[in-house]
Structure formats: C-alpha cells, structure tokens
C-alpha cells in the first residue's frame, strides 16, 4: 500500500525538487518505508511515490519503476492479489523478472497487453499513474470498486494528480478555490461524491475507469473523459440474464470455496497481518475463513464503547473465543474519541462527516500497533442485501406499486403524521409509498434531503441534482444495490476506511469486494439474499458452518458514536464556537439563520439534528484547517 502524486508543468519556471519533497512528505503516512520520483525535465512531467512495503520488502520493489524495455514508468498504490498466477503465465512468454513485487507484474502486463486489457486481468485494489515514453501518453487508472483514491485536474497551466489532496496544495499553480456545488453535494451525502471534489477543477477518477492523455492533449490543457474497463450495471444485468442454476446448498458451497480462495490470496503478505472484528455477520465470516486457512491464530481487533447502545465488542469477543483468534480489544471513552476530532481534517483531506469516522480511525490505530495489514468485512451489506431498505423494498415497494398513485400518496401523508417515537414502521412505509422512481426513493431514504438549497450561500452554479444512475430495467432491490455500491459504499465507507487506515500506515483488504465475488453474487437469485424478512441469507447460512447462529443473529447496530448527546454535552462549547453567528456570516458559506435554528432546536431537545450539525461542523473544522 502506498501513495502516489505527480504533475505535468511544461516550461517549468521553478525547480521541481523542493516541490516534490514537500508533496512526498505530505504522503509520508501512506508510505513511511521508501520514497522516489521520476522527473522528465524535457516534458515537465513528474511522478512521485511513497511506499508502505507489503510484498517484496527489498529495493527491487522501489517505485517509480520502469518496465524492462523502458517504455512504461509507473507509480502505483494497491495490491494485485492474483499477481503470482499472472507472474507464472507471463514467465512462460519469456518475460524476465528482476524482483518479486506485484508492481513488476503489472508493468509486464502493460508491456504485453496495454492499459485496458492489463487492468481487466488484475484482481485487486489499486490506483496508478503510468507514463508511456514511446507514445508520450499519461495514463491514470483506478480499481473496479474504488478502494484506492485518485484525484486529478488542472490548476492554472499544470495538470496535477495524487492519492490525496494534500500534495496538490504544494504546487505553485495551486489555487484551492472551493466549489460551492460540491459543498451542496456534501450536505446531501455527508461526503463529496465522485467525480467531484471540494475544489474547483479537481476531480476524483471514478472506480473502474482509466484516463489516457497524450502529451499533445496535455499541451492543449484538455481533459478527456474517463473510460470504463469494468461496469457494475453490466455485471448486474449479465448476472440476471445468466442466473446461477445449482441448488441452494451448492450455491453456499460455491461461495465458501470462492471466499476461501480469495481470503487465502489476500493473506499473502511479507508483514504481520490481522483483521477487524465487530462480531457482525460480515467481519465474523471473513475471520472464520481466515482461521480456516491459517496455521496460527488470526490476530483480531475490536473497539468497544461503555455505552451499551453503541457497543459490539462483547459480541466480537464471543466470536473470537469461539474461533480461537488472538483477540485484542480496546474500550474507549468519550475523551478518547474527542481527542481525534482535531485530526479529522488532516486525515480526511476534504469535508467528510460520517461520525463512524472516529471509531474507524481508533480501531485502525489500535490494529497498526500490532500488524501492518488488516482484512475487513466491508461490502457485505451492499453485495448481499444487508440493509433494511433492501428487505423493505423487496416486499413493500412491489405491493405499493399495485396501489393507484393518488391513493398511495394519500396513505403516505396519513402515515407520516404518526409520531416517530411511537412507531418507526409507519414512516418507513410512507417513504416507499411516496415515490414512483427508485432514485427519488433512494434520495429520500439515504440522503440528507431536508437541507434547503438556501443553506449554502451564493449557490449559483450548483448541480441540479445528485447524479444517481441506475438500471431501470432491473428489479427494485438490484437498483438499490447499484445505488448503494456506487454512492454509499464508494464515496462513504471506502473513503472512511482508506483515510482512517492509511493515516496510521495500515493497509486494509476487503474480500467481499473482490470483483469475482461480486460477479458471482449477482448471479444468485434474490431468494438467496433475502428470506424471511432478513438480508444476507446466504452469508448467514455459510457463517453457520463455522459459528453458532446465536453469536451473530441480532439487530443491526452499525459502527458509530453518540454524537447527539456529545453535542449537548462535552462537545457543546467546541460546536458553539464553530457555529457562531458572526463567524458563519464572515466566512460566507452557510446561511447563519438556518444553522443557528437547527443548533438551538438540537440543544433544547426539540429535534435531533446530530447528523445535519455534524455535516456543518466537519466542514467548519476542515475549512479552518485548510487556511493554516
């Protein structure tokens, strides 16, 4: 796992060496073991790299790395899990390897097959920049699901790119103008969805895409559109047209075998390795299979809370005891969590306000004290229908669509009048009755749709709406899954985990997000994912082979912290200073009357605005940090 950066500045009027040094230093956390740079003074191109050594710890894994012919030079962040099999195949063609890193295998693939075909052969997570010295083309690429980040864009006369935004700010052409339309997107999502960033003219490369820019296009300062080499919607559609034809038991056996092989590949490491364990279905299954293929007890790590409403550590401990793992847990206090908050802008680099960012950082810090690589259960909910909205849509949506629209919407109004504290079910049903379009339903269920547009001051060129693409020809649950993967998973969960882990120089790997697992999952009938009003049915059945069901069958808890009470208690003074009316007016981003109104309502317990306030507070903290 590593960090990369680079820029193209023709006719450089500055010495690039000091700039490279500052950019590299800002990514030290992503790669504390080594650094390097490729400088082509003739073109003005720079490729920079920071290395966290995981495979082939010798100097032969140093980057930037050039292919044997010298045609390609690469800076690369990630892991190619099938690199050993690819290496064997490539060796048969006569390709001569100098070391044992997956980076060298990737370069060999580029030499023989070119960018799109090489990427399609790789199983893994990655972001990369490659300079083709023969064709004079710069290529950028990102893994299929978006586990590894990659920013790029024009600032003045320079084209910049990096794993994070930090290095870009050291370039002489950096302007750092805030994009208010992206700020609006942030309020809706609690994150800034790809392809946007908080800064004007800086974008995130979408997952499953590559970008190729010839030198001639760079000289014209053009910005070609990314091209897809893997498309989730096509994968889902293909799975529906070519469904799994075996029995239920065979499907479970197949998933067991596939996951076992995937996890075995992901456990290949030249440094200590462990796993996050929450005690839920996904992480418990990953750890159970890790223990099956490991000759020693797997190292597992859990964060606990003294507030029982937020504590899963007791369940994780029971799972760890049953599996016989080498388990480490740490119970944190509000003071521990509050100490993290000042570091959040540095860790997340742009506004990000999922409150579970705090425990995710803390469990990453704990884990890194013992191992360098950790496997996680991320992706299980999105791939195998683990969210209540999937289960609810499977029954309620289909039945609701049989009711005439006028009657359905009238029922939604009636149900919405029932106080939420009496029964949450009527409001859930109302949401599904209220909408005819799946993307509209998704906005209402998942996004912070209560923010008025007037919240952001001078929102002149805002996007009309969040881009939510989905395949209307698919069933409602598949559409929601696609929306979840391309929005919540990619822009929230994976960002949260990557930044929290890499800020601690910890590599994370997610077996359930292996694209071969995803492709298999979407061939399975919905009845193998949702059954008896429960999601992730096939994962539950597989887990029962290794763990008694009473250890994991319980209501979904999530991984968060009691922000609502903290804002009325230990965080009140801190929040008040950030939400000061004069300060809001002076900075000019948010409507002071709107923000002060919800702050007052929250403090007086009139309404719980914790997530909405956290959106604003995390922007305020980030903006304050960005000016230093």
URZIMO-V465068 format. One record per residue. N is the residue number from 1. D_CENTER is the distance of its C-alpha to the mean C-alpha in Angstrom with 2 decimals. Layout:
n: <N	N>
d_center: <D_CENTER	D_CENTER>
//
This chain:
n: <1	2	3	4	5	6	7	8	9	10	11	12	13	14	15	16	17	18	19	20	21	22	23	24	25	26	27	28	29	30	31	32	33	34	35	36	37	38	39	40	41	42	43	44	45	46	47	48	49	50	51	52	53	54	55	56	57	58	59	60	61	62	63	64	65	66	67	68	69	70	71	72	73	74	75	76	77	78	79	80	81	82	83	84	85	86	87	88	89	90	91	92	93	94	95	96	97	98	99	100	101	102	103	104	105	106	107	108	109	110	111	112	113	114	115	116	117	118	119	120	121	122	123	124	125	126	127	128	129	130	131	132	133	134	135	136	137	138	139	140	141	142	143	144	145	146	147	148	149	150	151	152	153	154	155	156	157	158	159	160	161	162	163	164	165	166	167	168	169	170	171	172	173	174	175	176	177	178	179	180	181	182	183	184	185	186	187	188	189	190	191	192	193	194	195	196	197	198	199	200	201	202	203	204	205	206	207	208	209	210	211	212	213	214	215	216	217	218	219	220	221	222	223	224	225	226	227	228	229	230	231	232	233	234	235	236	237	238	239	240	241	242	243	244	245	246	247	248	249	250	251	252	253	254	255	256	257	258	259	260	261	262	263	264	265	266	267	268	269	270	271	272	273	274	275	276	277	278	279	280	281	282	283	284	285	286	287	288	289	290	291	292	293	294	295	296	297	298	299	300	301	302	303	304	305	306	307	308	309	310	311	312	313	314	315	316	317	318	319	320	321	322	323	324	325	326	327	328	329	330	331	332	333	334	335	336	337	338	339	340	341	342	343	344	345	346	347	348	349	350	351	352	353	354	355	356	357	358	359	360	361	362	363	364	365	366	367	368	369	370	371	372	373	374	375	376	377	378	379	380	381	382	383	384	385	386	387	388	389	390	391	392	393	394	395	396	397	398	399	400	401	402	403	404	405	406	407	408	409	410	411	412	413	414	415	416	417	418	419	420	421	422	423	424	425	426	427	428	429	430	431	432	433	434	435	436	437	438	439	440	441	442	443	444	445	446	447	448	449	450	451	452	453	454	455	456	457	458	459	460	461	462	463	464	465	466	467	468	469	470	471	472	473	474	475	476	477	478	479	480	481	482	483	484	485	486	487	488	489	490	491	492	493	494	495	496	497	498	499	500	501	502	503	504	505	506	507	508	509	510	511	512	513	514	515	516	517	518	519	520	521	522	523	524	525	526	527	528	529	530	531	532	533	534	535	536	537	538	539	540	541	542	543	544	545	546	547	548	549	550	551	552	553	554	555	556	557	558	559	560	561	562	563	564	565	566	567	568	569	570	571	572	573	574	575	576	577	578	579	580	581	582	583	584	585	586	587	588	589	590	591	592	593	594	595	596	597	598	599	600	601	602	603	604	605	606	607	608	609	610	611	612	613	614	615	616	617	618	619	620	621	622	623	624	625	626	627	628>
d_center: <15.18	16.09	15.81	17.55	19.33	22.30	24.54	27.41	30.30	33.62	36.85	35.21	37.41	35.71	35.44	31.88	32.20	31.72	28.74	27.12	27.92	26.25	23.08	22.96	23.75	20.87	18.46	20.59	18.01	15.85	19.13	22.10	24.20	25.21	25.05	26.62	27.19	28.75	31.00	32.85	35.30	36.96	34.00	32.21	29.02	27.12	24.38	23.17	21.36	20.59	20.63	19.47	21.90	20.84	23.00	26.47	26.91	29.90	30.38	30.03	26.24	26.58	24.77	25.40	26.94	29.34	30.31	33.81	35.34	33.79	32.38	28.66	27.09	23.42	20.84	17.91	14.81	13.77	15.78	17.87	18.74	21.76	23.20	26.30	27.32	26.69	28.74	31.59	31.70	31.68	34.36	36.64	36.61	38.07	35.07	35.73	33.00	33.55	30.98	28.56	25.06	22.55	22.56	26.19	25.57	23.08	25.82	28.38	26.47	26.33	30.05	31.01	28.80	27.18	23.61	22.64	24.58	23.32	19.63	20.60	22.28	19.34	17.35	14.40	11.35	12.43	12.99	16.69	19.65	23.00	26.41	29.00	32.23	34.46	33.08	31.87	28.42	25.07	22.16	18.42	15.97	12.37	11.44	11.69	8.34	6.35	5.47	7.69	8.28	11.76	13.83	17.37	20.42	24.04	25.55	29.31	30.61	27.67	24.60	21.79	18.50	16.24	13.02	13.27	15.67	18.06	20.04	20.72	22.61	25.24	26.38	29.77	28.75	25.82	26.54	23.50	24.51	22.27	21.39	22.57	21.24	17.68	18.76	19.85	16.56	15.01	17.70	16.98	13.25	12.88	10.48	11.47	10.33	10.56	13.16	14.34	14.28	16.54	19.19	21.60	21.55	18.25	15.57	12.18	12.94	11.58	10.16	13.32	15.45	17.86	20.04	23.62	25.85	29.46	31.24	33.51	30.65	29.31	32.85	32.90	29.60	28.26	24.65	24.47	21.97	19.20	20.24	18.45	19.14	17.21	17.12	15.60	18.47	21.00	19.72	20.05	23.41	24.65	23.91	25.89	28.74	28.84	28.34	28.70	32.45	32.90	33.66	31.30	32.21	31.63	28.16	27.32	28.99	27.04	23.65	24.99	26.04	22.93	20.62	23.25	23.37	19.63	19.50	22.67	21.22	18.17	20.72	22.46	22.33	25.02	23.73	23.48	20.81	19.90	17.49	15.99	18.30	18.18	21.02	19.27	19.57	16.39	16.52	20.32	20.43	18.39	20.71	23.74	23.28	22.58	25.87	27.59	27.03	27.51	31.02	30.20	28.58	24.80	23.59	21.54	20.24	20.05	20.13	22.85	24.14	27.83	27.21	27.50	25.59	22.35	23.27	22.11	23.42	26.75	25.31	23.27	26.53	28.49	26.11	26.25	30.04	30.42	28.49	30.11	27.12	27.56	25.84	25.04	24.33	24.41	25.42	24.46	26.50	25.70	26.99	24.46	21.57	23.34	23.76	20.02	19.95	21.73	19.17	16.10	16.78	17.11	13.96	11.64	13.90	13.82	14.27	11.66	13.37	11.77	14.62	12.96	11.62	15.22	15.66	12.38	13.88	17.24	16.52	14.92	18.09	20.28	18.93	19.32	22.93	23.64	21.38	19.27	16.94	15.43	14.42	12.41	12.76	9.24	9.82	13.45	13.68	12.30	14.25	17.32	17.84	17.23	17.09	20.57	20.20	20.20	23.33	24.92	24.46	26.01	29.20	29.49	28.35	30.71	33.54	32.94	33.23	36.77	37.85	39.23	36.83	39.29	39.88	36.22	35.31	38.37	37.27	33.84	35.75	37.92	35.13	33.26	36.39	36.11	34.92	31.38	32.67	35.17	32.94	29.31	30.00	32.04	29.31	26.82	29.52	30.29	26.81	27.25	30.83	30.09	28.17	29.18	26.09	22.80	20.72	23.02	22.58	18.78	19.19	21.67	19.92	16.34	16.71	18.85	21.64	24.38	23.85	26.81	26.37	29.03	26.69	25.62	28.79	29.85	27.26	29.34	27.08	24.24	22.55	24.54	21.63	17.94	17.50	16.98	18.19	19.26	22.01	24.93	26.93	24.72	25.21	23.63	21.34	19.99	19.46	17.52	15.35	14.63	13.94	11.56	9.58	9.83	9.30	8.13	5.70	4.24	5.23	5.33	4.38	1.50	3.52	6.02	6.43	6.60	8.88	10.72	11.48	12.37	14.46	16.42	16.61	15.04	13.41	11.26	11.66	10.78	14.04	13.38	10.93	13.82	14.86	18.38	17.51	15.80	18.90	21.19	19.71	20.40	23.99	24.63	26.57	25.15	27.77	26.00	22.87	24.66	28.06	30.22	27.75	25.06	21.78	20.55	24.24	24.06	21.66	24.13	27.05	25.66	24.90	28.47	29.75	28.56	28.43	30.78	29.23	30.43	27.93	24.87	26.32	25.76	24.19	20.42	19.83	16.18	15.16	16.47	19.44	22.61	21.87	24.68	27.39	26.21	26.55	30.08	30.81	29.60	27.26	29.86	31.54	28.38	27.09	30.58	30.74	27.51	28.72	32.25	33.82	35.39	32.22	30.28	33.16	33.45	29.81	29.98	26.48	26.93	29.98	31.60	33.53	30.53	28.52	31.65	32.47	29.34	29.53	33.14	32.46	29.83	32.22	35.07	33.14	33.93	30.32	27.04	24.89	22.49	19.19	20.89	22.43	19.30	17.89	21.05	21.36	18.01	18.99	22.42	21.41	19.16	22.06	24.53	22.68	22.32	26.11	26.99>
//
